[in-house]
């Protein structure tokens, strides 16, 4: 629940006419008083109802009585106006519940303390399901002003108690709110109304934010970022300091003009706090260069596999790393989700875009982060443009993303960040919808290469040894055939299937996996595509005391730098 206390006014009748009127931005309905200072005030009812004007006159006179009595001693702004709004996901409160809430707020703010016969006169008006308005005149019965200093913070403190008492969504406040407020700026009422008038599905800020985030996910340097914005049809202007350094940038939609016919520009920071020029420069600099030389096996690393591996590791950071480190990886995952529509089949683009927008609200915050922690994932994103997506790579990455967003949802639920929980839930719906359309074809292709019955029996035992808690579920899943085929392919490439399966199962927990067999299939396929060391290398590994306790093949497949490794000491590419 949120409170909004506006600047004190001087026109009691004007405020009441709005509250009992038909509304402007939203339509008012069933306008009525749910609470008042004495419980016997005249209720004007909806504008135009029989007797409305007469009762309105009576109500205004009653509210203004003490102000008139005070004469010159009355404050210039004597009308106190506070609105209280429940969260969209909350249940509809009854009039009796709103009355209780209103009385606690006027008590907490000092407007009308409980049991004080000289408290200010006030009413609470309801004209919608989700909110009420409290209007009071700031003159007590003893003709002194109320002691309502710091009323907003006192109201917010009381709302925290009310949320707990009524089982409502707990809204972050104070320092918690600063850390958990989404980076995206909310559209103004004027922007929302303009979007409706022009028939757009999004307001201007949302459209610009989508284009800017998509360009950021794809660009490798700042010049390419600006070029991509221009290629998308935006008008782009930059500001330069006397030193020649860039100070900022702003963008405008084509055809979006003011009354003078001039483009309506928005700075990056006005779209979202993390889209300011300094933030964008930091993120563009925090990406590993894609490998130029092929691997020893003659292949360059698959960026889709690298991105999936880095994404899977985010769950570890959420649970075990400092908040700024975990947040850096979540920001990079957000960029990944914005990049996916660029490379996915046409029928998945809309679903993936909706997932990216929802995840932005689930994970993006105002907290400062060091983007260097997520160099590996961001580097893989940039390399995707040079490696066309196939169904297998996309499904693998979506599977990993679903596991991470599930962890984000659980993490926020434990901290009562209800809005972030709801946003994560929406992101999961869209990711799973895209995954369900992507995964069947590559899984069927993998399963088509059936291993011999004897090999399957061995793999069954390997599963029971590696993941005993999930073995029964895995062996009963349709995706078991794909997993067995993936193990056979890895074995044919020279890997030990038992060791590979132990390694795949031990990399990340399967607790959040809807289908452990599918998740293991993608991990085995990714690990199986890595280079298998020769006999001499395996013998050297076996003799090494540092890794003697780790099976040689598993060590070989695990030989990749952690996603949170410090940045490379080699020079960056020129920007």
URMO-V386873 format. One record per pair of residues at least 24 apart in sequence whose C-alpha atoms are under 7 Angstrom apart, sorted by sequence separation. I is the first residue (numbers start at 1). J is the second residue. If there is no record, write none. Layout:
# URMO-V386873
I;J  I;J
This chain:
# URMO-V386873
118;142  532;556  20;45  21;46  22;47  334;359  459;484  20;46  21;47  334;360  402;428  20;47  530;557  249;277  456;484  248;277  402;431  527;557  330;363  331;364  398;431  495;528  447;481  451;485  483;517  111;146  447;482  450;485  466;501  486;521  110;146  446;482  449;485  462;498  466;502  92;129  110;147  111;148  398;435  451;488  480;517  483;520  487;524  495;532  92;130  110;148  444;482  447;485  467;505  479;517  483;521  486;524  490;528  494;532  109;148  443;482  446;485  466;505  479;518  482;521  486;525  395;435  446;486  477;517  328;369  109;151  327;369  328;370  332;374  474;516  328;371  395;438  474;517  86;130  324;368  325;369  329;373  395;439  85;130  86;131  109;154  324;369  328;373  329;374  332;377  336;381  344;389  85;131  108;154  109;155  324;370  328;374  332;378  343;389  13;60  84;131  85;132  108;155  391;438  12;60  84;132  325;373  391;439  83;132  84;133  83;133  105;155  108;158  392;442  82;133  83;134  391;442  503;554  82;134  499;551  81;134  82;135  105;158  81;135  499;553  500;554  80;135  81;136  499;554  79;135  80;136  79;136  80;137  496;553  63;121  79;137  80;138  362;420  495;553  63;122  78;137  79;138  222;281  361;420  362;421  78;138  34;95  362;423  209;271  361;423  362;424  221;284  35;99  220;284  359;423  34;99  74;139  358;423  359;424  10;76  205;271  310;376  311;377  358;424  10;77  12;79  310;377  9;77  10;78  11;79  358;426  359;427  8;77  9;78  10;79  358;427  8;78  9;79  307;377  8;79  9;80  8;80  67;139  355;427  8;81  64;137  66;139  70;143  307;380  63;137  306;380  307;381  6;81  66;141  355;430  5;81  6;82  354;430  355;431  5;82  66;143  303;380  4;82  5;83  90;168  352;430  3;82  4;83  90;169  351;430  352;431  3;83  4;84  303;383  304;384  3;84  303;384  2;84  3;85  87;169  352;434  1;84  2;85  351;434  1;85  2;86  37;121  1;86  37;122  185;270  286;371  1;87  36;122  37;123  185;271  286;372  348;434  36;123  184;271  185;272  288;375  35;123  36;124  184;272  283;371  287;375  288;376  305;393  308;396  312;400  35;124  183;272  184;273  282;371  286;375  287;376  290;379  304;393  308;397  311;400  315;404  33;123  34;124  183;273  289;379  304;394  307;397  311;401  314;404  33;124  34;125  183;274  287;378  288;379  33;125  34;126  287;379  308;400  312;404  315;407  32;125  33;126  273;366  290;383  304;397  32;126  31;126  32;127  31;127  30;127  29;127  28;127  29;128  28;128  406;512  403;512  403;513  217;335  217;336  399;519  217;338  218;339  217;339  214;338  213;338  214;339  396;522  5;152  3;156  1;159  220;382  218;382  1;169  1;171  182;361  183;364  182;364  183;365  182;365  183;366  181;365  182;366  180;365  181;366  179;365  180;366  179;366  376;563  178;366  179;367  374;563  374;564  373;564  373;565  373;566  372;567  305;526  297;531  296;531  172;417  170;416  170;417  170;418  169;418  310;563  222;575  221;575
